[in-house]
Amino acid sequence: MEYAALVDVYRRLAATESTNEKTAVLAEAFADADAEHLPMVVALVRGTVFRAWEPGDLGVSSGLTVRALRKATGVDEDRIEERWREAGDLGDAAAWAVDHRRQRTLVSPTLTVRDVYRTLRDLATYEGTGSRDRRIDAVAGLISDADPEEARYVVRTALGHLRVGVGGGTVRDAVALAFLDGDVSGTDAGDPPTPSEDAVAAVERAHQVTNDFPLVAETARDGGRAALADLDVELFRPVEVVLARNAESVDAALADVAADLEDVLLERKFDGARVQIHKDGDEVRVFTRRLLEVTEQFPDVVRAVRERVTAASCILDGEAVGTDPETGDPVPFQQFSKRIRQEEDVEALADEVPAVVHLFDCLYFEGASLLDAPLRDRLDRLSAAFDPASDSIERAANCRPAVPGDAPGDEDGNGDAVDAAWAFYREALAAGHEGVMAKNLAAPYRPGRRVGTMAKAKPVMEPLDLVVTRAQWSEGRRSDFLGRLFLGCYDPETDALREVGRLATGYTDEELRDLTARLEPLIAEEDGRRVDLEPEVVLEVEYEEIQPSTEYDSGYALRFPRFSRFRPDLGPEDADTLARVERLHEGENGTQ
């Protein structure tokens, strides 16, 4: 398959803002791809060559790309960078450089999808002395074989900024349309086709348990709904975690998750890092909620699993909480989160901030998936899977508020369930934790969803988790830092981010330096001192109140927002929702 054919798909995607039209374009491309190229195309339309959990890092920076462009085209680096500044997109600068190249060959090989996919995957394997030069040569080789439009998208893909507006939901719907509903007619004859709800549900469920759209697409093409239904959780292929809804109070959490309080389990809500632990014999791997493998960063967790988990094979869900090694008290997440990114001196940091894992679910037990089993059965398997140790790995503290004698203040067996739940909540806060989780014991595990059978209750006016959408360079002594940030909440109805304000206070110089280092690689366009960003960085933000506003497209603005901490464990889709902002605003004004 020629890469030019995929570039034509990119152009069609970029030319429309209609989600239905994008879905139809992708469905047509998927249906036309042959068996070899389908998984490559499905990956590349999202601008990646890796599965969600694969640790691949291309190691391609903007500076490396400029050097590759110079090598491939002979155009001076200064001219390329000038064009980059003018266009605000290095992909556009690449197209210009190829169009103005000084070095031309008599015969240029036709660039193929296979060339691009395999070359980019190989970049992640380059290590040691000379690896940077090898990357430059590899990227330059692709650009040398590319026409201007092909070069634009090779560079954008290598840098991780494809900019065609395709998210996971669009890919899901396109797979359903192409292989389950079978209608991939184009958009010229009228409104584009849309997939059926049952087809979308089948694809979504398959993706939730595999996190592998190329595999899901191949399975849907070859076996339809029945084959998709057969896909299930596997060891060392992380599952998207089930997520809780926000509740405004403990009473609301109890009411939200179950009609019968006998089915409600309360657990402490920890201020730590969600971890999914996979074990098969002595092999142990640890993943975050964003599917990032952090096995090497948590040697203490790996040791605890090998020593205390007795199940031959299992997948366990829990929260790793940093502790003070002298007192055993939990430390703030901001301090503990450094371990997620640590690559050197890992053991020293583990000694400085050791982790205790609080387990609260079991998704797989000795050869059998438990996703469809009720929580009470999964907890039975969890209890059978390990021997707890309070200093390393233990069952998350919990209570059954409606069960006599199973909750604080309920020793006589006659206490009120709601009062018992509030007592457990106050105990959790006093112990330094965030609040409580309410769970329905009859509920199955639903990966990747905010389900109505699980709710979290924390103190009202809690901070919001928001995405940095745009930024502006600071002034004065901080002029080298991106310190003025525009913040967005997530609107699941439109799969878009809605801005709710601008942040400029609350961080130290060190935090601001760290923040800038995270944001600079995500710059998509520059306009003077303002930059548009790929929306990847999530921050926890405090504020005084939420006000109606016409300045931001959410309709709301945070009053006096201030930085609280980084949330590297969250992605944009995990941010607080527009509905959450609306509810908090209504609560402030006494309408709830």
C-alpha positions as CSV (number, residue, x, y, z in Angstrom):
1,M,0.0,0.0,0.0
2,E,1.5,3.3,-1.0
3,Y,1.8,5.9,1.7
4,A,0.2,8.5,-0.6
5,A,-3.1,6.6,-0.3
6,L,-2.9,7.0,3.5
7,V,-1.9,10.7,3.1
8,D,-5.1,11.2,1.1
9,V,-7.1,9.8,4.0
10,Y,-5.3,12.2,6.3
11,R,-6.2,15.1,4.0
12,R,-9.8,14.1,4.0
13,L,-9.9,13.8,7.7
14,A,-8.3,17.2,8.3
15,A,-10.7,18.8,5.8
16,T,-13.8,18.1,7.9
17,E,-14.9,18.9,11.4
18,S,-17.8,16.5,11.2
19,T,-17.3,13.4,13.4
20,N,-19.7,11.4,11.2
21,E,-17.8,12.3,8.1
22,K,-14.5,11.4,9.7
23,T,-16.0,8.1,10.8
24,A,-17.1,7.4,7.2
25,V,-13.7,8.3,5.8
26,L,-12.0,5.9,8.2
27,A,-14.5,3.1,7.7
28,E,-13.8,3.3,3.9
29,A,-10.0,3.2,4.5
30,F,-10.3,0.2,6.9
31,A,-12.5,-1.7,4.5
32,D,-10.2,-1.1,1.6
33,A,-7.0,-2.1,3.5
34,D,-5.7,-5.7,2.9
35,A,-4.9,-8.1,5.7
36,E,-1.2,-7.0,6.0
37,H,-1.9,-3.3,6.1
38,L,-5.1,-3.1,8.1
39,P,-3.4,-3.1,11.6
40,M,-0.8,-0.6,10.3
41,V,-3.5,1.8,9.0
42,V,-5.6,1.5,12.2
43,A,-2.5,2.5,14.2
44,L,-1.2,5.2,11.9
45,V,-4.6,7.1,11.7
46,R,-4.1,7.8,15.4
47,G,-0.6,9.0,14.8
48,T,1.2,6.1,16.5
49,V,2.9,2.8,15.7
50,F,2.5,1.3,19.2
51,R,-0.2,-0.4,21.1
52,A,-1.6,1.6,24.0
53,W,0.5,-0.3,26.6
54,E,3.7,-0.7,24.5
55,P,6.6,1.3,26.0
56,G,7.9,2.5,22.7
57,D,9.5,5.9,22.6
58,L,10.6,7.1,19.1
59,G,13.1,9.4,20.6
60,V,12.4,12.0,17.9
61,S,12.6,15.6,19.0
62,S,12.0,18.8,17.0
63,G,15.7,19.5,16.9
64,L,16.5,16.0,15.6
65,T,13.7,16.4,12.9
66,V,15.2,19.7,11.7
67,R,18.6,18.0,11.3
68,A,16.9,15.1,9.4
69,L,15.2,17.6,7.1
70,R,18.5,19.3,6.3
71,K,20.1,16.0,5.6
72,A,17.3,14.9,3.3
73,T,16.7,18.2,1.4
74,G,19.9,20.2,1.7
75,V,17.9,23.2,3.0
76,D,19.7,25.1,5.7
77,E,18.5,24.5,9.2
78,D,18.0,28.3,9.8
79,R,15.6,28.5,6.9
80,I,13.7,25.4,8.1
81,E,13.4,26.8,11.6
82,E,12.2,30.2,10.2
83,R,9.6,28.4,8.1
84,W,8.6,26.4,11.2
85,R,8.1,29.6,13.3
86,E,6.0,31.1,10.5
87,A,3.8,28.1,10.0
88,G,3.7,27.0,13.7
89,D,3.9,23.4,12.6
90,L,7.1,21.5,11.8
91,G,5.1,19.2,9.5
92,D,4.2,22.2,7.3
93,A,7.9,23.3,7.4
94,A,8.9,19.7,6.2
95,A,6.5,20.0,3.3
96,W,8.0,23.3,2.3
97,A,11.6,22.0,2.7
98,V,10.9,19.0,0.5
99,D,9.3,21.3,-2.1
100,H,12.4,23.5,-2.0
101,R,15.0,20.7,-1.7
102,R,18.4,21.2,-3.3
103,Q,19.3,17.5,-3.4
104,R,17.2,15.5,-5.8
105,T,17.7,11.9,-7.0
106,L,16.9,10.8,-10.5
107,V,14.8,7.9,-9.3
108,S,13.1,8.0,-5.9
109,P,11.5,4.9,-4.4
110,T,7.8,4.9,-3.8
111,L,7.2,5.4,-0.1
112,T,4.9,2.7,1.4
113,V,2.8,2.4,4.6
114,R,5.0,-0.5,5.5
115,D,8.2,1.6,5.1
116,V,6.8,4.3,7.5
117,Y,5.4,1.9,10.0
118,R,8.4,-0.3,10.3
119,T,11.0,2.5,10.2
120,L,9.3,4.4,13.0
121,R,8.9,1.3,15.2
122,D,12.6,0.5,14.7
123,L,13.5,4.0,16.1
124,A,12.4,2.9,19.5
125,T,15.0,0.1,19.5
126,Y,18.0,2.4,18.9
127,E,20.2,2.6,22.0
128,G,23.7,3.6,23.0
129,T,26.4,5.5,21.2
130,G,25.4,6.7,17.8
131,S,21.6,6.1,18.3
132,R,20.8,9.8,17.7
133,D,22.6,9.8,14.4
134,R,20.9,6.5,13.4
135,R,17.5,8.2,14.1
136,I,18.4,11.2,12.0
137,D,19.4,8.9,9.2
138,A,16.2,6.9,9.4
139,V,13.9,9.9,9.4
140,A,15.9,11.5,6.7
141,G,15.6,8.3,4.6
142,L,11.8,8.5,4.8
143,I,11.8,12.2,3.9
144,S,14.1,11.6,1.0
145,D,11.5,9.2,-0.5
146,A,8.6,11.5,0.2
147,D,6.8,14.2,-1.7
148,P,5.9,17.4,0.2
149,E,2.5,16.1,1.5
150,E,4.0,12.7,2.5
151,A,6.8,14.5,4.3
152,R,4.3,16.6,6.2
153,Y,2.6,13.6,7.7
154,V,5.8,11.5,8.2
155,V,7.1,14.4,10.4
156,R,3.9,14.9,12.3
157,T,3.7,11.1,13.0
158,A,7.3,11.0,14.2
159,L,6.7,13.9,16.5
160,G,3.3,12.5,17.8
161,H,1.2,15.4,16.5
162,L,-0.8,14.1,13.6
163,R,-3.5,16.8,13.8
164,V,-6.3,15.2,11.9
165,G,-8.9,15.2,14.7
166,V,-9.2,11.4,15.2
167,G,-9.8,10.1,18.7
168,G,-10.5,6.6,20.0
169,G,-14.3,7.0,19.7
170,T,-14.0,7.8,16.0
171,V,-11.8,4.7,15.4
172,R,-14.2,2.6,17.3
173,D,-17.2,3.8,15.3
174,A,-15.3,3.3,12.0
175,V,-14.4,-0.3,12.8
176,A,-18.1,-0.9,13.7
177,L,-19.2,0.7,10.4
178,A,-16.7,-1.1,8.2
179,F,-16.9,-4.6,9.5
180,L,-20.1,-5.1,11.5
181,D,-22.6,-2.9,9.7
182,G,-21.0,-3.1,6.3
183,D,-22.0,0.4,5.1
184,V,-18.9,2.3,4.0
185,S,-20.5,4.5,1.3
186,G,-18.9,7.9,1.0
187,T,-20.2,11.2,1.9
188,D,-21.0,12.6,-1.6
189,A,-24.5,11.2,-1.8
190,G,-25.8,13.0,1.3
191,D,-25.4,12.4,5.1
192,P,-22.6,10.0,5.9
193,P,-23.6,6.6,7.3
194,T,-23.3,6.0,11.1
195,P,-22.8,2.7,12.9
196,S,-25.6,1.0,14.8
197,E,-25.5,1.1,18.6
198,D,-25.1,-2.6,19.1
199,A,-22.1,-2.6,16.6
200,V,-20.4,0.2,18.5
201,A,-21.0,-1.5,21.8
202,A,-19.4,-4.7,20.5
203,V,-16.3,-2.9,19.3
204,E,-16.1,-0.8,22.5
205,R,-16.3,-3.8,24.8
206,A,-13.6,-5.6,22.7
207,H,-11.3,-2.6,22.9
208,Q,-11.9,-2.2,26.7
209,V,-10.5,-5.7,27.4
210,T,-7.7,-5.5,24.8
211,N,-6.7,-1.8,24.4
212,D,-5.6,-2.9,21.0
213,F,-7.6,-1.3,18.1
214,P,-5.5,-3.0,15.4
215,L,-6.4,-6.4,17.0
216,V,-10.0,-5.4,17.4
217,A,-10.3,-4.3,13.7
218,E,-8.7,-7.6,12.5
219,T,-11.0,-9.6,14.7
220,A,-14.1,-7.7,13.6
221,R,-13.2,-8.1,9.9
222,D,-12.5,-11.9,10.2
223,G,-15.1,-13.0,12.7
224,G,-17.7,-10.3,13.3
225,R,-19.5,-9.9,16.6
226,A,-19.0,-13.4,17.7
227,A,-15.2,-13.2,17.4
228,L,-15.2,-9.8,19.2
229,A,-17.2,-11.3,22.1
230,D,-14.5,-14.0,22.5
231,L,-11.8,-11.4,23.1
232,D,-11.0,-11.2,26.8
233,V,-8.5,-10.1,29.3
234,E,-5.0,-11.6,29.0
235,L,-2.0,-11.5,31.3
236,F,0.5,-8.6,30.6
237,R,-2.0,-6.8,28.4
238,P,-3.5,-4.2,30.7
239,V,-7.2,-3.5,30.9
240,E,-8.7,-0.1,31.1
241,V,-9.7,0.5,34.8
242,V,-13.2,0.9,35.9
243,L,-13.9,4.5,37.0
244,A,-16.2,6.0,39.6
245,R,-18.6,8.8,39.3
246,N,-18.4,11.8,41.7
247,A,-20.9,12.0,44.5
248,E,-21.6,15.3,46.3
249,S,-21.8,13.6,49.7
250,V,-21.6,10.2,51.4
251,D,-25.4,10.0,51.4
252,A,-25.5,10.6,47.7
253,A,-22.8,8.0,47.1
254,L,-24.8,5.3,49.0
255,A,-27.9,6.2,47.0
256,D,-26.1,6.3,43.7
257,V,-24.5,2.8,43.7
258,A,-27.3,0.5,44.9
259,A,-31.0,0.4,45.7
260,D,-30.3,-1.9,48.6
261,L,-27.7,-0.8,51.2
262,E,-27.0,-4.5,51.8
263,D,-25.2,-4.4,48.5
264,V,-23.0,-1.4,49.3
265,L,-19.3,-1.8,50.2
266,L,-17.3,1.3,51.3
267,E,-13.6,1.5,50.9
268,R,-11.1,4.3,51.6
269,K,-10.2,6.5,48.7
270,F,-6.5,6.8,48.6
271,D,-4.3,9.7,47.4
272,G,-1.9,7.5,45.4
273,A,-1.3,6.0,42.0
274,R,-3.8,3.4,40.5
275,V,-1.9,0.3,39.7
276,Q,-2.8,-2.9,37.8
277,I,-0.6,-5.8,38.8
278,H,-0.1,-8.8,36.4
279,K,1.5,-11.9,37.8
280,D,2.4,-15.2,36.2
281,G,4.7,-17.3,38.3
282,D,7.7,-15.1,39.1
283,E,7.0,-12.7,36.3
284,V,5.4,-9.5,37.6
285,R,4.5,-6.3,35.7
286,V,2.9,-3.2,37.0
287,F,0.8,-0.7,34.9
288,T,-0.7,2.7,35.7
289,R,-4.3,3.6,34.9
290,R,-3.0,5.1,31.7
291,L,-1.5,1.7,30.8
292,L,2.0,2.9,31.2
293,E,4.3,0.1,32.4
294,V,6.1,1.1,35.6
295,T,7.5,-2.2,36.7
296,E,11.1,-0.9,36.9
297,Q,10.0,2.2,38.8
298,F,8.4,0.1,41.6
299,P,10.8,-2.6,42.6
300,D,9.3,-2.6,46.1
301,V,5.9,-3.4,44.7
302,V,7.3,-6.2,42.6
303,R,9.1,-7.7,45.6
304,A,5.9,-7.5,47.7
305,V,3.9,-9.3,44.9
306,R,6.5,-12.1,44.6
307,E,6.6,-12.6,48.4
308,R,3.0,-12.2,49.3
309,V,0.8,-13.1,46.3
310,T,0.2,-16.8,46.4
311,A,-1.9,-17.1,43.2
312,A,0.0,-18.7,40.4
313,S,-1.4,-16.2,38.0
314,C,-3.7,-13.2,38.5
315,I,-4.4,-9.5,37.6
316,L,-5.0,-7.3,40.7
317,D,-6.4,-3.8,40.8
318,G,-5.3,-1.4,43.6
319,E,-3.7,1.8,44.6
320,A,0.0,2.4,45.5
321,V,0.3,4.9,48.2
322,G,3.6,6.6,49.2
323,T,4.4,6.4,52.9
324,D,6.8,8.0,55.3
325,P,9.3,5.3,56.2
326,E,9.5,6.5,59.8
327,T,5.9,7.0,60.7
328,G,4.1,4.9,58.1
329,D,1.8,7.8,57.3
330,P,0.8,8.5,53.7
331,V,2.7,11.2,52.0
332,P,1.2,13.7,49.5
333,F,0.7,12.4,46.0
334,Q,2.8,15.2,44.6
335,Q,5.8,13.8,46.5
336,F,5.0,10.2,45.6
337,S,4.3,10.8,41.9
338,K,8.0,11.4,41.2
339,R,8.4,7.7,41.4
340,I,6.3,7.2,38.3
341,R,8.7,9.1,36.1
342,Q,12.0,8.0,37.9
343,E,14.5,6.2,35.7
344,E,17.6,6.5,37.7
345,D,18.4,5.8,41.4
346,V,15.1,3.9,41.5
347,E,15.9,1.9,44.6
348,A,17.1,5.0,46.5
349,L,13.8,6.7,45.8
350,A,11.9,3.6,46.8
351,D,13.7,3.6,50.1
352,E,12.9,7.3,50.5
353,V,9.2,7.0,49.6
354,P,8.2,3.3,49.9
355,A,4.9,2.2,48.5
356,V,2.2,0.3,50.2
357,V,-0.3,-1.3,47.7
358,H,-3.9,-1.3,48.8
359,L,-5.7,-4.0,46.7
360,F,-9.4,-3.7,46.0
361,D,-10.2,-6.0,43.0
362,C,-9.2,-9.1,41.2
363,L,-9.8,-9.2,37.4
364,Y,-8.2,-12.5,36.5
365,F,-7.5,-15.6,38.7
366,E,-5.5,-18.6,37.7
367,G,-6.6,-18.9,34.1
368,A,-10.1,-17.4,34.3
369,S,-11.3,-13.9,33.6
370,L,-13.5,-12.4,36.3
371,L,-14.7,-9.3,34.5
372,D,-18.3,-10.5,34.3
373,A,-18.3,-11.9,37.9
374,P,-20.0,-9.7,40.6
375,L,-17.7,-7.7,42.9
376,R,-18.4,-9.9,45.9
377,D,-17.1,-13.0,44.0
378,R,-14.0,-11.0,42.7
379,L,-13.3,-10.0,46.3
380,D,-13.4,-13.7,47.4
381,R,-10.8,-14.4,44.7
382,L,-8.8,-11.4,45.9
383,S,-8.7,-12.7,49.4
384,A,-7.5,-16.1,48.1
385,A,-4.8,-14.5,46.0
386,F,-2.4,-13.1,48.6
387,D,-1.3,-12.9,52.2
388,P,-1.4,-9.3,53.4
389,A,1.4,-7.4,55.0
390,S,0.7,-4.0,56.4
391,D,4.0,-2.5,55.4
392,S,3.8,-3.6,51.7
393,I,0.6,-5.0,50.3
394,E,-2.8,-5.3,51.9
395,R,-6.6,-5.2,51.4
396,A,-8.0,-1.7,51.1
397,A,-9.7,-0.7,54.4
398,N,-13.4,-1.2,53.9
399,C,-16.7,-1.7,55.7
400,R,-20.3,-2.8,55.0
401,P,-22.3,0.0,56.6
402,A,-25.6,-1.9,56.5
403,V,-24.1,-5.0,58.1
404,P,-24.2,-4.8,62.0
405,G,-20.9,-4.7,63.6
406,D,-19.0,-4.1,60.4
407,A,-18.6,-0.3,60.5
408,P,-17.2,2.3,62.9
409,G,-19.7,3.2,65.7
410,D,-21.8,0.0,65.0
411,E,-20.5,-2.3,67.6
412,D,-23.9,-3.0,69.1
413,G,-25.3,-4.1,65.7
414,N,-28.1,-1.5,65.7
415,G,-26.3,1.5,64.2
416,D,-27.8,3.3,61.3
417,A,-26.1,2.5,58.0
418,V,-25.8,6.1,56.9
419,D,-24.3,7.1,60.3
420,A,-21.9,4.2,60.0
421,A,-20.9,5.3,56.5
422,W,-20.3,8.9,57.7
423,A,-18.2,7.5,60.6
424,F,-16.1,5.5,58.1
425,Y,-15.7,8.6,55.9
426,R,-14.5,10.7,58.8
427,E,-12.0,8.0,59.8
428,A,-10.6,7.9,56.3
429,L,-10.1,11.7,56.3
430,A,-8.5,11.6,59.7
431,A,-6.0,9.0,58.5
432,G,-4.9,11.3,55.7
433,H,-6.8,9.8,52.8
434,E,-9.1,11.5,50.3
435,G,-12.5,10.2,51.2
436,V,-14.4,7.0,50.4
437,M,-15.5,4.8,47.5
438,A,-19.0,3.3,47.5
439,K,-19.3,0.1,45.4
440,N,-22.1,-2.2,44.4
441,L,-21.2,-5.8,45.4
442,A,-23.4,-7.2,42.7
443,A,-21.8,-5.2,39.9
444,P,-19.4,-6.7,37.2
445,Y,-16.2,-5.0,36.2
446,R,-16.7,-2.6,33.3
447,P,-13.3,-1.4,32.0
448,G,-12.9,2.2,30.9
449,R,-16.3,3.4,32.1
450,R,-17.5,5.7,34.8
451,V,-20.2,3.4,36.0
452,G,-23.3,4.0,38.1
453,T,-22.3,1.2,40.4
454,M,-19.3,3.0,41.9
455,A,-19.1,6.5,43.4
456,K,-16.5,8.5,45.2
457,A,-17.2,11.0,48.0
458,K,-14.6,13.6,49.0
459,P,-15.0,17.0,50.7
460,V,-17.1,19.4,48.8
461,M,-15.3,22.1,46.7
462,E,-12.6,19.6,46.0
463,P,-10.0,20.6,43.4
464,L,-10.7,19.9,39.7
465,D,-8.5,17.8,37.4
466,L,-8.2,19.9,34.3
467,V,-6.3,19.7,31.0
468,V,-3.8,22.3,29.8
469,T,-5.1,23.3,26.3
470,R,-3.1,26.5,25.6
471,A,-0.4,28.5,27.3
472,Q,1.4,31.8,27.2
473,W,5.0,32.5,28.1
474,S,5.4,34.3,31.4
475,E,7.0,37.7,31.8
476,G,9.8,39.2,33.9
477,R,12.1,36.7,35.6
478,R,9.9,33.8,34.6
479,S,9.8,34.8,30.9
480,D,11.5,31.5,29.9
481,F,8.6,29.5,31.3
482,L,5.1,28.6,30.1
483,G,3.4,29.9,33.2
484,R,0.0,31.2,32.0
485,L,-2.1,28.2,31.3
486,F,-5.6,27.8,29.8
487,L,-7.5,24.9,31.4
488,G,-10.2,22.7,30.0
489,C,-12.7,20.2,31.3
490,Y,-13.9,17.2,29.3
491,D,-17.2,17.1,27.6
492,P,-18.0,13.4,26.8
493,E,-21.1,14.4,24.8
494,T,-18.8,15.9,22.1
495,D,-15.5,14.2,23.0
496,A,-14.0,17.7,23.3
497,L,-12.4,19.9,25.9
498,R,-14.2,23.0,27.1
499,E,-12.1,25.8,28.7
500,V,-13.0,27.0,32.2
501,G,-10.3,29.5,32.9
502,R,-6.7,30.5,33.0
503,L,-4.1,29.6,35.7
504,A,-1.0,31.6,36.6
505,T,-0.3,31.1,40.3
506,G,0.4,28.4,42.9
507,Y,3.6,26.8,41.5
508,T,7.2,27.2,42.7
509,D,10.0,27.9,40.3
510,E,10.9,24.2,40.3
511,E,7.4,23.2,39.5
512,L,7.2,25.8,36.8
513,R,10.4,24.6,35.3
514,D,9.0,21.0,35.4
515,L,5.7,22.2,33.9
516,T,7.4,23.9,31.0
517,A,9.6,20.8,30.3
518,R,6.4,18.8,30.0
519,L,4.5,21.3,27.8
520,E,7.2,22.4,25.3
521,P,7.2,19.1,23.4
522,L,3.4,19.4,23.0
523,I,3.5,22.8,21.3
524,A,1.4,22.5,18.1
525,E,1.3,26.1,17.0
526,E,2.8,29.4,18.2
527,D,1.3,32.9,17.8
528,G,3.6,35.4,19.4
529,R,3.9,34.5,23.1
530,R,0.8,32.2,23.0
531,V,1.0,28.6,22.0
532,D,-1.5,25.9,21.3
533,L,-0.8,22.6,22.9
534,E,-1.6,18.9,22.3
535,P,-3.9,18.3,25.2
536,E,-2.0,15.8,27.3
537,V,-1.0,17.4,30.6
538,V,-3.5,17.2,33.5
539,L,-3.3,19.3,36.6
540,E,-5.2,19.4,39.8
541,V,-6.4,22.9,40.3
542,E,-7.8,24.7,43.4
543,Y,-10.1,27.7,43.1
544,E,-12.4,29.9,45.2
545,E,-15.6,29.6,43.2
546,I,-17.1,28.8,39.8
547,Q,-18.8,31.7,37.9
548,P,-20.9,31.8,34.7
549,S,-18.8,33.2,31.9
550,T,-19.1,34.0,28.2
551,E,-15.3,34.2,27.9
552,Y,-14.8,30.4,27.8
553,D,-16.7,27.9,25.7
554,S,-17.7,25.9,28.8
555,G,-19.9,28.8,29.9
556,Y,-18.0,28.9,33.2
557,A,-14.9,30.4,34.7
558,L,-12.9,29.5,37.8
559,R,-12.3,32.4,40.1
560,F,-8.7,32.6,41.5
561,P,-7.6,29.2,40.2
562,R,-4.2,28.0,41.6
563,F,-2.0,25.1,40.8
564,S,-2.2,22.2,43.3
565,R,-0.2,19.3,41.7
566,F,0.5,17.4,38.6
567,R,-1.7,14.4,37.7
568,P,0.6,12.2,35.5
569,D,-1.7,9.3,36.2
570,L,-4.6,10.9,34.3
571,G,-5.2,11.4,30.6
572,P,-7.4,14.1,29.0
573,E,-10.4,11.8,29.0
574,D,-10.0,11.3,32.7
575,A,-10.3,15.0,33.5
576,D,-13.3,16.3,35.4
577,T,-16.3,16.7,33.1
578,L,-18.3,19.8,32.1
579,A,-21.3,18.2,33.9
580,R,-19.1,18.1,37.1
581,V,-18.3,21.8,36.8
582,E,-22.0,22.5,36.3
583,R,-22.9,20.5,39.4
584,L,-20.3,22.2,41.5
585,H,-21.5,25.6,40.4
586,E,-25.1,24.7,41.2
587,G,-24.0,23.4,44.6
588,E,-22.2,26.7,45.3
589,N,-25.4,28.6,44.6
590,G,-27.7,26.5,46.7
591,T,-29.6,24.9,43.8
592,Q,-28.9,21.3,44.8
